[in-house]
């Protein structure tokens, strides 16, 4: 609630259309209104305040959007009853767009709009007005708030949600079938007038489709639209505001409508008869030809299944469907023979696999055609009377005896003569041969069933006039057995008899085998040879089960008299002709214990070696040989060792540092190492040898020029370095010689006693006491030495 103690007048001047809501909004005017609207706010009583609150509708004001005048659009006027017209008051405007979109004359209170306003961008502006004292800046009236509403005009055309719509419906659809719904929106104010009221209409696409004016639903308008006649339709829909009245704005969109396929077309053969030619030598499952029934539908509605319904070649040929091309492929199911039948007539049917029951009234969805297949004659190879031959022959058949005959003939009408031959790759030993004229097979070598039971050979039959036309047939020859092998022992028998054996004691059981085949089973008989039957020391008993036993005839045997007995045994079979053989059993006489266990025989004396075994002797011998070889190699290496440098390295070309770890005996040791040579090069011993190699040949050292007295060590070392670089006796690797020389740069010079050996005079150390307390210890030491010498 706003409280005031003064009357505050607000005068708003509006354009003429705002005088009445019935004035058309499309008419734009400018200028001052003919009637001013005055509102008085008083704060004298609560009733007035309450009335003021109820009458707050005064703050809603209207302003036309899209003002096209050249001057600012006049909004209204602000006036306070405190304004005496002397310019002491100033009017202030704040809120939405104040100072930018809306300005106020601070002297007169006139409010104007500076820019074109668009309701679609902002429909309402909230502003606050106040009158203040120009001199003090204090408000003379409370701040008042008012609203400016932008009055809508029809300045926006309807806009569709999509620029292009895509839809599809099945062909042959009924009238009124829903296709798609389009939607258009209008940015104008839907609550004011008909600016946003949209009506739909069809501009293109009749008479096939229609659109509902209020909903935008597109439906079919024509019955039985056929995809095969026309598949694509382009429909243009218009959306117009103002309820479709004259002067309304409009927008359009395009709707692409596709008719989808249904199975409303049966397959049809383009011709009623098809003819194909095929050679009689066509392999099985080979294609003879292709036929195709046309179907105006697409995808699965055009899928066709082919079949052979009747004809004399119903079982000779088959047909399959190529899923990619929807063609029927006719193939050969059985071998063709021109001489037997050279013409086949088939009836082929093509039917849709997916039938729509709604369109069965259009007729059966299948079609048939006649296929004539002509078989052509080709030059065929000879044909054998059988796919394979099996023959039997006894193994004792004479050579050149015929064992069987194969027959082949030319199936062609000419009946060309045929010649026969054996494929030698199947008969490498040339056991069989064949008569090239009549195909009789005969032996060319003896047969042996025990060596090879089956012979598998291949016979070739070729036309005499055209040898390339040939065929092959396998011939299996089984060799039958005859009794041509005598029985023999199943193994080699060698046994023994004890010296203390008793009479009628079994010492060995015999068995026999026969390579021949016996249909009723083998039956062998055993007996001693006639020459051994009466004088033998052993007897033979036939067990009648293809075995026999050897028994002793006497009580004792003496191995010293007879150590070995050879017993001849005759073995016979019961086949025809009877075959027999004589086998020998070897019996040794051995010494046995009381249990009959053999202890020794003359032929195999038991040896008990008391020495080492052979393996041990060989191992010892190998060790001795290895030891001798090691000693010989060590001695040879010792003899062949040459004198080598002291510095031994696997890679002599690498740098080496020779370190002489000579440690002196201290200050008193004047014999450990003579460094005086560095100071007095003339004192060098020319006869000293190199210390870094083993001397081999004594080279005469070169005499080098001696350095002058008091020559600096650097010059001395440089001179020695040059000499070593040109010395042919120098080792092929680098050596490092270290000379401990202090130089003569020190004021005190050298304090070492090593230098003292180079002179014969005594040193005077009294000056050490002048160097301060740090050298007092040295002064005491060397001063005491001088005193000792004096004493």
C-alpha positions in Angstrom: 0.0 0.0 0.0 1.3 3.4 -0.9 0.6 6.3 1.4 0.7 9.9 0.2 -0.2 13.2 1.8 -0.5 15.1 -1.5 -2.5 14.6 -4.6 -0.5 13.2 -7.4 -1.8 13.5 -11.0 -0.9 11.1 -13.7 -2.0 12.1 -17.1 -1.3 9.7 -19.9 -1.8 10.6 -23.5 -2.4 7.7 -25.7 -2.8 7.3 -29.4 -6.4 7.2 -30.8 -6.7 3.4 -31.1 -6.4 3.2 -27.4 -9.5 5.1 -26.8 -11.5 2.0 -27.6 -10.6 -1.7 -27.8 -12.8 -2.0 -30.8 -10.5 0.1 -32.9 -8.7 -2.1 -35.5 -5.1 -2.7 -34.4 -3.7 -2.6 -37.9 -4.4 1.1 -38.1 -1.4 3.0 -36.9 -1.7 6.7 -35.8 0.3 9.2 -34.1 -0.4 12.5 -32.3 -2.1 13.6 -29.1 -5.3 12.1 -27.9 -8.5 14.0 -27.9 -9.3 13.1 -24.3 -7.0 13.0 -21.4 -7.3 10.4 -18.7 -6.8 11.8 -15.2 -6.4 9.7 -12.0 -6.2 11.3 -8.6 -4.5 9.5 -5.7 -5.3 10.9 -2.3 -4.0 9.7 1.1 -6.6 11.6 3.3 -8.3 8.5 4.6 -8.0 4.7 4.7 -11.1 4.5 2.7 -9.4 6.4 -0.1 -6.3 4.2 0.2 -8.5 1.2 -0.1 -10.3 2.6 -3.0 -6.9 3.5 -4.5 -5.8 -0.1 -4.2 -9.0 -1.4 -5.9 -8.6 1.1 -8.7 -5.0 0.0 -9.4 -6.1 -1.0 -12.9 -5.2 2.6 -13.9 -1.6 1.4 -14.3 -2.2 -0.7 -17.4 -1.6 1.2 -20.6 -1.3 0.0 -24.2 1.2 0.9 -26.9 1.2 -0.3 -30.5 4.1 -2.5 -31.6 6.1 -2.0 -34.7 5.6 1.9 -34.8 6.7 3.1 -38.2 6.6 6.9 -37.6 9.6 9.1 -37.9 9.1 10.8 -34.6 9.2 9.2 -31.1 6.0 7.5 -30.2 4.1 9.4 -27.6 3.2 7.4 -24.5 1.7 9.7 -22.0 2.2 12.6 -19.6 3.2 12.7 -15.9 2.0 15.6 -13.7 2.0 16.3 -10.0 -0.3 18.7 -8.1 2.8 20.1 -6.5 4.0 21.3 -9.8 3.4 25.2 -9.8 4.8 25.6 -13.2 7.9 27.4 -11.9 10.3 24.7 -12.8 11.1 23.7 -9.2 10.1 20.0 -9.8 11.8 17.4 -11.9 10.2 14.2 -13.2 12.1 11.0 -13.0 11.4 7.7 -14.9 12.9 4.3 -13.9 12.2 0.6 -14.6 12.2 -1.6 -17.8 13.7 0.3 -20.7 13.8 3.7 -18.8 16.3 6.0 -20.5 16.7 3.7 -23.4 13.4 2.6 -24.8 11.4 5.1 -22.8 12.4 8.7 -22.0 10.6 11.4 -20.0 10.8 15.2 -20.2 11.9 16.1 -16.7 10.2 19.5 -17.0 6.9 18.6 -18.6 6.6 14.9 -17.6 5.9 13.8 -21.2 6.9 10.1 -21.8 7.9 8.9 -25.3 9.1 5.6 -26.8 12.3 6.0 -28.7 12.4 2.6 -30.7 10.1 0.2 -32.4 8.7 -2.3 -30.0 8.1 -5.9 -30.7 5.5 -7.7 -28.6 7.1 -11.0 -29.4 10.3 -9.9 -27.8 8.8 -8.3 -24.7 5.1 -7.9 -24.2 5.1 -5.9 -20.9 7.2 -3.1 -19.4 7.1 -2.1 -15.8 8.0 1.5 -15.1 8.2 3.8 -12.0 7.5 7.5 -12.0 8.4 10.1 -9.4 8.5 13.9 -9.0 11.4 15.4 -7.0 12.5 18.8 -5.9 15.0 20.0 -8.5 17.0 22.0 -5.9 17.1 19.5 -3.0 16.5 16.3 -4.9 14.0 15.1 -2.4 10.8 13.5 -3.7 7.6 15.5 -3.4 5.4 12.6 -4.2 5.8 8.8 -3.5 7.1 6.7 -6.4 4.3 5.3 -8.5 4.5 2.1 -10.6 2.7 1.6 -13.9 2.7 -1.0 -16.7 2.9 -0.5 -20.4 1.5 -3.4 -22.5 2.5 -3.7 -26.1 -0.6 -4.1 -28.2 -0.2 -6.9 -30.7 -0.6 -6.6 -34.5 -0.5 -9.3 -37.0 3.2 -9.2 -38.0 4.2 -12.9 -37.8 3.2 -15.5 -40.3 2.6 -19.1 -39.2 5.8 -21.3 -39.1 5.8 -25.0 -39.6 7.8 -27.2 -37.1 9.6 -28.8 -40.1 10.6 -27.4 -43.5 10.0 -30.8 -45.1 7.9 -33.7 -43.9 8.4 -37.3 -45.0 5.6 -39.9 -44.8 4.7 -43.2 -46.2 1.5 -45.3 -46.6 0.8 -48.6 -48.2 -0.5 -48.6 -51.7 -4.1 -49.5 -52.3 -5.1 -47.8 -49.0 -8.7 -46.8 -48.4 -9.9 -43.2 -48.7 -9.4 -41.3 -45.5 -6.3 -43.2 -44.4 -4.2 -41.2 -42.1 -0.8 -40.1 -43.6 0.8 -37.5 -41.4 0.0 -34.5 -39.3 1.7 -31.1 -39.9 1.8 -28.4 -37.3 2.3 -24.6 -37.7 2.7 -22.0 -34.9 2.1 -18.3 -34.9 4.2 -16.0 -32.7 1.4 -13.4 -32.4 -0.8 -13.0 -29.3 -3.4 -15.8 -29.3 -5.5 -14.0 -26.8 -6.1 -10.9 -28.8 -8.0 -11.1 -32.1 -7.3 -13.8 -34.7 -3.7 -13.0 -35.3 -2.6 -16.4 -34.1 -5.5 -18.4 -35.3 -4.1 -20.8 -38.0 -6.1 -22.6 -40.7 -4.6 -25.3 -43.0 -5.2 -25.8 -46.6 -3.7 -27.9 -49.4 -2.1 -26.1 -52.3 -0.6 -29.1 -54.2 -1.5 -32.8 -54.0 -5.1 -32.9 -55.0 -7.0 -35.0 -55.7 -4.8 -37.6 -54.1 -4.7 -36.2 -50.6 -6.6 -33.8 -48.3 -5.9 -31.9 -45.1 -8.1 -31.0 -42.1 -8.2 -27.2 -41.8 -7.9 -27.1 -38.0 -5.7 -30.1 -37.1 -3.4 -30.3 -40.1 -4.0 -34.0 -40.5 -3.3 -35.2 -44.1 -5.4 -38.1 -45.4 -5.8 -40.0 -48.6 -8.5 -38.7 -50.9 -8.3 -41.2 -53.8 -9.1 -44.9 -53.8 -6.6 -47.7 -54.8 -3.5 -45.6 -55.5 -1.1 -48.0 -57.1 2.6 -47.9 -56.3 3.5 -49.5 -59.6 1.9 -46.6 -61.4 3.3 -43.8 -59.2 5.3 -44.1 -56.1 6.2 -40.6 -55.0 3.9 -37.7 -54.2 4.8 -34.1 -53.2 2.1 -32.3 -51.3 2.3 -28.5 -50.4 0.3 -27.5 -47.3 -0.4 -23.8 -46.4 -1.0 -22.5 -42.9 -2.7 -19.0 -42.8 -3.5 -16.9 -39.7 -6.4 -14.6 -39.1 -8.6 -17.7 -39.4 -7.9 -17.8 -43.1 -9.4 -14.4 -43.8 -8.3 -12.1 -46.4 -5.1 -10.2 -45.4 -3.8 -12.9 -43.1 -0.2 -14.0 -43.2 0.7 -17.6 -44.4 3.5 -20.1 -44.5 3.9 -23.3 -46.4 5.6 -26.7 -46.0 6.3 -29.6 -48.3 5.2 -33.2 -47.5 6.9 -36.0 -49.4 4.6 -39.0 -49.4 5.8 -42.5 -50.6 3.6 -45.4 -51.4 5.0 -48.6 -49.9 4.6 -51.8 -51.7 2.1 -54.6 -51.0 1.8 -57.9 -52.8 -0.9 -56.9 -55.2 0.8 -58.2 -58.4 1.3 -62.0 -59.2 4.4 -63.2 -61.0 4.2 -63.5 -64.7 6.4 -65.4 -67.2 7.3 -63.1 -70.1 7.0 -66.1 -72.5 5.1 -69.4 -72.3 7.8 -71.7 -73.6 11.6 -71.9 -73.0 14.1 -74.1 -74.9 17.5 -75.2 -73.8 20.2 -77.5 -75.2 22.5 -79.6 -73.0 25.2 -82.1 -73.9 24.6 -85.6 -72.6 28.0 -85.5 -70.7 26.8 -82.6 -68.5 27.9 -83.4 -64.9 25.3 -83.7 -62.2 24.1 -80.5 -60.5 25.3 -78.5 -63.4 23.0 -75.6 -64.5 21.1 -76.1 -67.7 19.6 -72.6 -68.0 17.7 -69.8 -66.1 14.2 -68.7 -66.4 12.5 -65.7 -64.7 9.0 -64.7 -63.9 8.5 -60.9 -63.6 6.8 -59.4 -60.5 6.0 -55.7 -60.3 6.3 -55.8 -56.6 9.5 -55.3 -54.6 11.4 -56.8 -51.7 9.7 -59.8 -50.1 6.5 -59.2 -52.1 8.5 -60.1 -55.2 10.1 -63.2 -53.8 9.3 -66.2 -56.0 9.6 -70.0 -55.5 10.1 -72.1 -58.6 9.1 -75.8 -58.9 8.7 -78.5 -61.6 5.1 -79.6 -61.4 5.0 -82.2 -64.2 6.7 -83.5 -67.3 8.7 -86.5 -68.5 11.9 -85.1 -67.0 10.4 -84.6 -63.6 13.1 -86.9 -62.0 15.9 -85.9 -64.3 16.0 -82.2 -63.6 15.6 -79.9 -60.6 15.1 -76.2 -60.2 16.2 -73.8 -57.5 15.7 -70.1 -56.9 18.5 -67.5 -57.0 17.7 -65.3 -54.0 19.6 -62.3 -55.5 18.0 -62.3 -59.0 14.8 -64.2 -58.3 15.6 -66.5 -61.3 14.9 -70.2 -61.5 18.0 -72.3 -62.2 17.4 -75.6 -63.9 20.0 -78.3 -63.0 20.8 -81.9 -63.9 19.8 -84.4 -61.3 20.6 -87.7 -63.1 23.0 -88.6 -65.9 21.8 -87.9 -69.4 22.0 -90.3 -72.3 21.4 -89.1 -75.8 21.0 -92.7 -77.1 18.4 -93.4 -74.5 16.3 -90.1 -74.6 17.2 -86.8 -76.3 14.2 -84.6 -75.5 12.6 -83.7 -72.2 9.5 -81.5 -71.6 8.9 -79.9 -68.2 6.2 -77.7 -66.8 7.7 -75.1 -64.4 5.6 -73.0 -61.9 6.5 -69.7 -60.3 4.6 -68.6 -57.1 5.0 -65.8 -54.6 6.2 -66.9 -51.2 4.4 -64.1 -49.3 0.8 -63.7 -50.3 -1.5 -61.0 -49.0 -5.0 -62.4 -48.4 -6.6 -59.0 -49.0 -5.7 -59.2 -52.7 -6.5 -62.8 -53.5 -9.5 -61.4 -55.4 -7.0 -60.2 -58.1 -6.3 -63.9 -59.0 -3.9 -66.7 -58.2 -0.4 -65.4 -57.4 1.5 -67.9 -59.5 2.2 -68.6 -63.2 3.5 -71.5 -65.2 5.6 -72.0 -68.4 6.8 -75.0 -70.5 10.5 -75.8 -70.7 11.9 -78.0 -73.5 15.4 -79.5 -73.0 17.2 -81.0 -76.0 20.0 -83.5 -75.2 22.9 -83.3 -77.6 25.0 -86.3 -78.5 28.7 -86.2 -77.6 31.5 -88.7 -78.1 31.5 -90.7 -74.9 34.2 -93.1 -73.6 33.5 -96.8 -73.4 31.3 -98.0 -70.6 32.1 -101.2 -68.7 29.4 -103.7 -68.1 30.1 -103.5 -64.3 31.4 -100.7 -62.1 33.9 -103.2 -60.6 35.0 -106.8 -61.1 35.9 -109.4 -58.5 37.8 -112.6 -59.7 39.2 -115.6 -57.9 42.2 -117.8 -58.9 44.1 -120.6 -57.2 47.7 -119.9 -56.4 49.0 -122.9 -58.3 47.4 -121.9 -61.6 49.9 -122.2 -64.5 51.3 -119.0 -66.2 49.3 -117.6 -69.1 46.1 -119.0 -67.7 42.9 -116.9 -68.2 41.3 -115.9 -64.8 38.4 -113.8 -66.1 37.2 -111.3 -68.7 36.1 -107.6 -68.6 33.7 -106.1 -71.1 33.2 -102.5 -72.3 31.5 -101.0 -75.3 31.1 -97.6 -76.9 27.7 -96.1 -75.9 27.6 -93.9 -79.0 25.6 -94.8 -82.0 28.8 -95.6 -84.0 29.8 -98.4 -81.6 33.5 -97.8 -82.1 35.8 -100.8 -81.3 37.5 -100.8 -77.9 40.9 -102.0 -76.9 41.9 -103.0 -73.3 45.1 -102.5 -71.3 46.3 -102.8 -67.7 47.3 -99.7 -65.8 50.9 -100.6 -64.9 50.8 -98.2 -61.9 48.5 -100.7 -60.3 50.5 -103.8 -61.3 54.1 -102.8 -61.0 55.3 -106.5 -60.9 53.4 -107.3 -64.1 51.8 -110.3 -62.6 48.8 -110.0 -64.9 48.2 -109.2 -68.5 45.1 -108.6 -70.6 44.0 -109.4 -74.2 43.6 -106.0 -75.8 40.9 -107.4 -78.1 38.5 -109.4 -75.9 39.4 -108.2 -72.4 40.5 -111.6 -71.0 42.9 -111.3 -68.1 45.6 -114.0 -67.6 48.6 -114.5 -65.4 52.1 -113.8 -66.5 53.9 -114.8 -63.3 53.3 -117.4 -60.6 51.0 -116.5 -57.7 51.6 -117.1 -54.0 48.7 -116.7 -51.6 51.0 -116.6 -48.6 52.9 -113.7 -50.1 49.9 -111.6 -51.4 46.3 -112.5 -50.9 44.6 -109.7 -53.0 45.7 -108.1 -56.2 44.0 -104.8 -57.1 44.5 -103.7 -60.7 42.9 -101.2 -63.0 41.8 -102.0 -66.5 41.6 -99.3 -69.1 39.2 -99.4 -72.1 39.8 -96.9 -74.9 38.3 -96.3 -78.3 40.6 -97.4 -81.1 39.7 -94.4 -83.3 39.9 -91.9 -80.4 42.2 -93.1 -77.6 41.5 -90.0 -75.6 38.0 -91.4 -74.9 38.8 -94.0 -72.3 37.4 -95.2 -69.0 38.7 -97.3 -66.1 37.4 -100.1 -64.0 38.9 -101.7 -60.8 39.5 -105.4 -60.9 39.9 -107.2 -57.5 41.7 -110.6 -57.8 41.7 -112.9 -54.8 44.3 -115.7 -54.7 42.8 -119.0 -53.4 44.9 -121.3 -51.2 46.2 -124.7 -52.1 48.1 -127.0 -49.8 51.6 -126.2 -51.0 53.4 -125.5 -47.6 54.4 -128.2 -45.1 53.9 -127.6 -41.4 56.8 -126.5 -39.3 57.7 -125.8 -35.7 56.1 -122.8 -34.2 59.5 -121.8 -32.8 63.1 -123.1 -32.6 63.3 -125.7 -29.9 66.5 -126.2 -27.8 66.0 -127.9 -24.5 68.1 -129.8 -21.9 67.9 -133.1 -20.0 69.4 -133.7 -16.5 72.0 -136.3 -16.0 70.0 -137.7 -13.2 66.7 -137.7 -15.2 64.3 -140.6 -14.8 62.7 -142.6 -17.6 59.5 -141.4 -19.2 60.1 -137.9 -17.9 58.6 -135.1 -20.1 61.3 -132.6 -21.1 59.7 -130.6 -23.9 56.2 -129.9 -25.5 56.2 -129.2 -29.3 53.7 -127.3 -31.5 53.5 -126.5 -35.2 52.1 -124.0 -37.7 51.2 -124.1 -41.3 51.2 -121.1 -43.7 48.4 -122.6 -45.8 44.8 -121.9 -45.0 42.5 -124.7 -43.8 38.8 -124.3 -44.1 38.2 -127.1 -41.5 41.2 -126.2 -39.3 44.7 -127.7 -39.3 45.3 -131.2 -38.0 49.0 -132.0 -37.5 50.6 -135.4 -36.7 54.1 -135.8 -35.0 56.4 -138.7 -35.2 60.1 -139.5 -34.9 62.1 -139.9 -38.1 62.6 -143.6 -39.1 66.3 -143.4 -38.5 65.8 -142.2 -34.9 62.7 -144.2 -34.0 64.6 -147.4 -32.8 68.0 -146.1 -31.7 66.9 -142.8 -30.0 67.3 -142.2 -26.3 64.1 -140.3 -26.3 60.5 -141.0 -27.3 57.8 -138.8 -28.9 54.1 -138.8 -28.0 51.5 -137.2 -30.3 48.8 -135.5 -28.2 46.3 -135.3 -31.2 45.7 -131.6 -30.5 48.5 -130.3 -32.8 51.0 -130.7 -30.0 53.5 -133.5 -29.0 55.7 -134.3 -26.0 59.3 -135.5 -25.8 60.0 -138.0 -23.1 63.2 -139.7 -21.8 63.7 -143.3 -22.6 66.4 -144.3 -20.1 67.2 -143.4 -16.5 70.5 -141.6 -16.5 72.5 -139.6 -19.1 76.2 -138.8 -19.1 77.3 -135.4 -20.5 80.9 -136.4 -20.7 79.9 -139.2 -23.1 77.3 -137.3 -25.1 76.7 -133.6 -24.4 74.1 -132.9 -27.1 71.4 -135.0 -28.8 69.7 -134.0 -32.1 66.2 -135.5 -32.3 64.5 -135.4 -35.8 60.7 -135.0 -35.7 58.4 -135.4 -38.7 55.3 -133.1 -38.9 52.5 -133.9 -41.4 49.2 -132.2 -42.2 45.9 -133.8 -43.2 45.2 -131.7 -46.4 45.4 -132.8 -50.0 48.1 -133.3 -51.1 49.6 -134.2 -47.8 52.6 -132.0 -46.9 55.2 -133.0 -44.3 58.6 -131.7 -43.0 61.3 -132.9 -40.7 62.4 -130.5 -37.9 65.2 -131.1 -35.4 65.0 -130.6 -31.6 68.4 -129.9 -29.9 68.7 -131.5 -26.4 71.7 -130.8 -24.2 72.8 -132.9 -21.2 73.3 -130.8 -18.1 74.1 -131.2 -14.5 71.1 -130.5 -12.2 70.3 -130.4 -8.6 68.0 -132.8 -6.8 65.0 -130.5 -7.8 65.9 -130.7 -11.5 67.3 -127.2 -11.7 70.1 -126.9 -14.2 73.6 -126.2 -12.8 76.0 -126.4 -15.7 76.3 -127.8 -19.2 79.4 -128.6 -21.2 78.5 -126.1 -23.9 78.0 -123.3 -21.4 80.4 -123.3 -18.5 79.7 -120.8 -15.8 82.5 -118.3 -15.3 83.0 -116.4 -12.0 85.4 -113.6 -12.7 87.4 -112.5 -9.7 88.9 -109.3 -11.2 87.3 -106.1 -12.3 84.5 -105.9 -14.8 85.1 -104.8 -18.4 83.3 -101.5 -17.9 85.4 -100.6 -15.0 88.6 -101.4 -16.9 87.5 -99.2 -19.8 86.7 -96.3 -17.4 90.1 -96.6 -15.8 91.8 -96.7 -19.2 90.0 -93.5 -20.3 91.0 -91.7 -17.2 94.6 -92.6 -17.7 94.5 -91.4 -21.4 92.8 -88.1 -20.4 95.5 -87.5 -17.7 98.3 -88.2 -20.2 96.9 -85.8 -22.7 96.5 -83.1 -20.1 100.2 -83.4 -19.0 101.4 -83.3 -22.6 99.4 -80.2 -23.4 100.7 -78.5 -20.2 104.3 -79.2 -21.1 103.8 -78.0 -24.7 102.4 -74.7 -23.4 105.3 -74.3 -21.1 107.8 -74.7 -23.9 106.0 -72.4 -26.2 105.5 -69.6 -23.7 107.2 -66.5 -24.9 108.4 -63.5 -22.9 105.6 -61.1 -22.5 105.4 -57.6 -21.2 104.8 -57.2 -17.5 101.5 -55.6 -18.3 99.4 -58.4 -19.6 96.0 -57.5 -21.1 93.6 -59.1 -23.5 93.6 -56.0 -25.5 97.1 -54.5 -25.8 95.8 -51.7 -27.9 94.0 -50.2 -25.0 95.5 -47.5 -22.8 97.3 -48.8 -19.7 98.5 -47.0 -16.6 101.7 -48.4 -14.9 101.7 -47.6 -11.2 104.9 -48.0 -9.3 103.8 -48.3 -5.7 107.3 -47.5 -4.3 107.1 -46.1 -0.8 110.1 -44.4 0.7 111.5 -44.7 4.2 110.7 -41.1 5.2 112.9 -38.1 5.6 115.9 -40.2 6.7 115.7 -42.6 3.7 117.9 -41.1 1.0 118.3 -44.4 -1.0 114.7 -45.2 -1.8 114.1 -43.0 -4.8 116.4 -40.5 -6.3 114.4 -37.6 -7.6 117.4 -35.5 -7.9 117.6 -36.4 -11.6 114.6 -34.1 -12.2 116.7 -31.3 -10.9 120.0 -32.5 -12.4 119.4 -34.3 -15.7 123.1 -34.9 -16.1 123.0 -37.4 -13.2 120.8 -39.8 -15.2 122.2 -43.3 -15.6 122.3 -44.1 -19.2 122.6 -47.8 -18.6 119.3 -48.2 -16.7 116.8 -50.4 -18.4 113.0 -49.9 -18.9 111.0 -51.1 -16.0 107.7 -51.6 -17.7 108.7 -54.6 -20.0 110.7 -57.7 -19.6 114.0 -57.0 -21.4 114.6 -59.1 -24.4 117.3 -57.5 -26.4 119.6 -54.8 -25.0 119.3 -51.8 -27.2 121.9 -49.2 -26.9 120.2 -46.2 -25.5 120.4 -43.0 -27.4 122.4 -40.3 -25.9 120.2 -37.3 -25.3 121.3 -33.8 -24.9 121.6 -32.8 -21.2 119.6 -30.0 -20.0 121.3 -26.9 -18.6 121.6 -26.4 -14.9 118.5 -25.0 -13.3 116.4 -25.9 -16.3 112.7 -25.9 -15.4 111.1 -29.3 -15.0 108.5 -28.5 -17.8 111.3 -28.2 -20.3 112.8 -31.4 -19.0 109.5 -33.4 -19.2 108.7 -32.0 -22.7 112.2 -33.2 -23.8 111.7 -36.6 -22.4 108.2 -36.9 -24.0 109.6 -36.1 -27.4 112.3 -38.7 -26.9 109.8 -41.3 -25.9 107.6 -40.6 -28.9 110.5 -41.2 -31.3 111.9 -44.2 -29.3 111.5 -47.4 -31.4 111.9 -49.5 -28.2 108.9 -48.0 -26.5 106.0 -50.4 -25.8 102.9 -50.3 -28.1 100.8 -48.8 -25.4 100.7 -45.6 -23.3 102.7 -45.4 -20.1 102.3 -42.9 -17.3 105.4 -41.7 -15.5 104.8 -39.5 -12.4 107.5 -37.0 -11.3 106.8 -35.4 -7.9 108.3 -32.1 -8.5 107.1 -29.1 -6.6 108.7 -26.4 -8.7 110.5 -23.3 -7.6 107.6 -20.9 -7.3 107.5 -21.0 -3.4 109.3 -18.4 -1.4 110.4 -21.0 1.1 111.4 -23.3 -1.9 111.2 -27.0 -1.2 111.0 -28.3 2.3 111.7 -31.9 1.3 114.9 -33.5 2.4 115.0 -35.4 -0.8 116.7 -32.5 -2.5 119.4 -32.5 0.1 121.0 -35.5 -1.5 121.9 -33.6 -4.6 124.3 -31.3 -2.7 127.2 -32.0 -0.4 126.7 -29.0 1.8 124.6 -28.8 4.9 121.3 -27.0 5.1 120.7 -24.1 7.5 117.2 -24.1 9.0 117.5 -21.2 11.3 115.2 -19.2 9.2 112.3 -21.4 10.2 112.1 -19.7 13.5 111.4 -16.4 11.7 108.2 -17.8 10.1 106.1 -17.6 13.1 104.5 -20.0 15.6 103.2 -22.4 12.9 106.7 -23.4 11.9 108.0 -23.5 15.5 107.9 -27.4 15.5 110.0 -27.6 12.3 112.4 -25.0 13.7 112.8 -27.0 16.9 113.4 -30.3 15.0 115.9 -29.1 12.4 117.5 -26.7 14.9 118.1 -29.6 17.2 119.7 -31.5 14.3 122.1 -28.8 13.7 123.1 -28.7 17.4 123.6 -32.4 17.3 125.9 -32.1 14.4 127.9 -29.4 16.1 128.2 -31.4 19.2 
